[in-house]
């Protein structure tokens, strides 16, 4: 699949989801960036903004199997991965697959379960496999997790451990709909006899795998690679930051930038691609100092300041095309 075709398909996927999900296009493209980059997406927002509908709509548009896991305080790791169950028929223990065995897994309200249960997804997200009683089971391909969480200030939530947050390529928020969007919600609610907009399938699993291959052929100019490294290293030198962006975070920025270029239908990355995804990729990976937290400094503020402080390399369309 070439870059132009991938960009066209990406546009159709976003258009299809936009028919059902009331959200701005940039949010939907950011979520799709994580999927094309073979990453996982964390959606954080207050209840009732449409996070669950978004995950389900992506699965439908992509023609993939879907499982929803509702995270609760009493959820056990085996409830996610599955467990070995004794079969009276065979007289042996047989593996009963958990809901994680799907192409798209919605980890709904992931921060309402304690860290031990959240950690059950670590191996699945990192290695795309689960190990139960010493036996390893491969997950479907493609596989990605769309997790939702409520703001940590809300009652009954557990903050995600740093290792868990680092497994997500993208963290983004939906935000409240516009006034027109909220009015549309009421119009849909008022007319129950009218058919609710549904998401049409745009591609199938084979095409999703092809789409995920396209970013591998996207060129990134050496100056842009240096730019990405500088951005990450600058977060580690900020006196408001206790732990800066890890080497994995740099790799995820690289992959997300190539995915963003793919969605735009280009075979090369431009600086705007990097600047578009650096916030969703970097923000959740930063651990602030206690003093910065007390002063009300946000992770986004740090990333914003870092981006403003680093000179953008002069890599335009012609230079990007020439370097391929």
N, C-alpha and C positions, 0 to 999 in steps of 0.2 A: 504494500500500500504506500503511495507517495504522500508527500506532505500536504499537497493541495486537497487530495481526497480526504485525508485525515481531518484537516481543518473544516471541510464541508460537513463531514459526518459529525464532528464535535458540535458544530453549530446546530445541526438538526436535533442532536440529543438535548442540548440546552433548551431549544425551542419547545420540544415535546414536554420536558419537565416543567417549563414555565407555564404551560397550559393549565397545570393543576396546582403547582406550588406558587404561592404569592410571595415572591422574593425578588430582589434585584438581580440582574443578569451577572454582575460581577461575582456575587456570592456563588451562584450556580457554576460559573466557570472556574472559580477557585476550588470548589469541591471536585469538579471533573479533573482539575490539574492533579490532585492527589491520586485519583484513580488511574489516569494515564501514566503517572510516574511510578506506578506499582507500589504506592504507599497507602497509608491509612489516614482517615480524616476524623478529627475531633470537633464536634459542634457544641459550642457552649452558649446557652442563652436561657432566659427565664422560660418557665413552662408556657405552652400554648402558642408558640410562635411558628410551629410547623416543622420541627426538627425530624420527628418520626416520619411524617409524610414525605419529607425530602429523601430520606434513605430508601423508603419503599418505592418512591417514584424513580429513583436512579436504577434500582434493580429491574423494574418493569421496562424502562426505556432501553436498558442494556440487554434484556432478555436473559437474565441470570436468576439462579435459584436464590431464595431469600429466607433468612431466619431472623426472628427477633428474640433477643434475650432480655428479659426485664430484670435488671439488677436490683436486688433488695438486700437488706441487712442479713437475712438468713440464707442467702444463696451460697451454695457450696461449689468449689472448683469442679467437682465431678458433674454438677448440673450443667456445666458449660462444655467440658471436653468429652464427657461420656465415661462409662465405667465397664468393668468386666462383670457380667451377670451369669449366674449359674443356670444352665439349661437342663431341665429334667429330661428333656427328650434325648439329648446327646450325652448327658452326664458329664459335661465339660463346661468350663467358663467361656463365654463368648462375649466379644466386645460389642457393647451397645453404643452406637454413636450419639454424641451430644449435638446440640443445635449449632455448634461451631462449624459443623461439616456442611457448609453452604458457600456459594460464591460470594454473596453479600451478607455479612452478619451485622445486624444492628444491635449494638451494645447499648441498650436504652437506659439512660440515667446511671451511667457506669459508676459515678462517684457516690451512689447510695449503698454500695457494698464495701466492706472493709478491704484493705489492701491485699490480704491473702487471697481473696476471691478475684480481685482485679488482676492479680499476678497470673491467674490461670490463662490469661490471654497472651502473656509475654512470649512464650515459645511459638504459639500460633501466629502471632503477628511478625515475629522475627524470622522464623524458620519455615513458616507455612506447613507446620506439622504439629502433632500433639503426641506426647509420650505418656502412656498409662501402664502402670505396673511393669515398666521396663520395655514395653513394646511400642514402637513408633508407628504412627498412622499418618499418611500424607493427606493434606487437605485438598479440596478441589482447586482447579486452575481455570480461570483466575480466582483469586481470593483476596478480599479486602474487608476491613472492618470500618464501619461508620459508627462512631460512638457519640452519644449525646451526654451532656452533663449540665446540671444546673449550676449557677454561680456558687462558689464555695461558701459564700456568706449565708446561704440558705440553710435552714435547720435540717439536720439529719443527713449531712453530706460528709464524705471523707475525701480529702485532697488526694489526687493521684500522685503516687511516688514518682520521683524524677525519672527513674528507669522506664516507667510506664509511659510518661509523657513523651519521652525521647523516641518511642516507637512510632509515634504519629508523625507523618510527614507534614500534615497541614492541621492547623487549628484555626477555626474561623467562627464567626458569629453571624446569625441571620439578621438580627436587629428587628425592630418593629416594622410592619408594613407601612407603606405610605397611607395617607388619608384615603386615596382612591382604592388602594388595596384592601383596607379595612372595610370600606363601603361595599366592595365586591364580595367580601366574606358574608356580610349581612344579606346582600341580595341572593347569594346562593342558599343561605340558611332560610330565607323567607319563602323561597319557591321550592318546596320539597318535592314537587311533582316533576320538576325539570331534572334531567340527567346531570349528575355531578361530573365535571370534566375529568376524563381519565387520561392516563399516560399511555401513549401508543409505543409499542416496541419499535425501536429504530434499528438496532443491530442485534446480533446473536453472540454467543460465547466465542465462536471462532473469530468474529470480527473484532470483539473486544481484545482478544489476544493479539490480533494484528495491529490494532490501534496502540497497544502498549509497546509494541516493537518499534513503532515509528520514532519516538523520541531518542532511541538508541542511535539513530542516524543523523540527529540534529547536531550541527557544528557549534562549538563554543570557542570563540576567539581566546587565545592565551591571555590577552589583557583582561578579558572578562573573568577568566579563572582566577587571575591574581586579585581582581576586585572582590570576588566572593570570599577568598581566603582572608583578605584584609578586613572585610566586614566582620567576619567571625572573630578574628583575633582582637579586633578593637573592642568587642563586647567583653572580652576577658580582662582588658585593661581599665575598664570603667570602674571608678571607685564606688559606684552604687551597686555593683554586681558581685555576688559571692561566688557564683559558678557561671561562667560564660558558655557560649555555644561550643559544643563538642565537635570533634572531627566528623562524627556521623551527621551532625547538623549541616556541616559544609557540603557533604555528599548529597544530603537531601535538598539543599538549595540548588545544587547543580542539576539534580534530576527534575526538580520542580520547574526550574527555568526552561529546561528542554521541553517539558510537557506543555508549558505555557506557550512556547513558540509553536508547538505542534497544533494546539487549539487555534492559534492565529493563522495556521496554514503555511508557516515558514519552515525552511530547513536550516535555519541558523538563529541563534539567540542574539537579541539586542539588549542594551542596558535597561530599557523599560521592562523587559521580561523579568529581569532580576529584581528590580525595584518593586514590581507588582507582587511578587511572591515572597520577598524577604521577610515581611511582617508575619504572615501566616506560618512561615517555616521556622523563624527564629524566636518569636515572642515566648512561646510556651517552654522553650528550652533554657531560659534564663532563670537563675535563682538570685533574688535580690538580697542584699544585706539587711540585717534587722533594722539598722538605722534608716535605710531607704524606705523600707516598708512603713515604719513609724511616720516618716515624713510624707507618706502618701504617694511616693513615686511608683509608677506603673511600669510593667515590663515593656509595654508598647512605647512609652516615653523614651526608654533607653534605646530601643531599636531605631526609633525615629531620629534621635540625636546622633546615633552612630552613622546612619545612612547620610544624614546631612553633613557629617564631618569628613566623609571619605570622598575624594574626588572621583567622579565618574569617568571611566576611560572613553576616549573618542572612538567608538566603534559604531559605525552607522550601517545602513543597508548595503551600500556598495562594498564596504570593507568586509562585512559579514559574508556576503556572497562570494567575494574574492578569496576568502580564506578556506572555503570548502574544498 
